[in-house]
Amino acid sequence: MGSRIGEFRRKVALGQYELTGHAKDGRRIRLICRLTELGRLRIITVFEE
């Protein structure tokens, strides 16, 4: 079983989502991403909080 590492914040635009979580070094980050037609995750941009 995997652990929960982030959370869904909101739907930004059609097909784009904002997520929050922690980077490997412990920093809190937000990212905008989308899922492709093949189900792959594409990261658009990352923000440090």
C-alpha positions, 0 to 999 in steps of 0.5 A: 500500500502506498502512502498519501504524499499529496492532495488535490486542491482544485481544477484549474482549467479544462483537464488541468489540476492543482495538487499540493505535496512535499518534494523529496527534500521536504519543501512544500510544493504546488504543481499544475498538471494534466493527464494525457489520453494514455493516462500519463501524468504531465507536469506543467509547472511547479511552485514552492510554497 
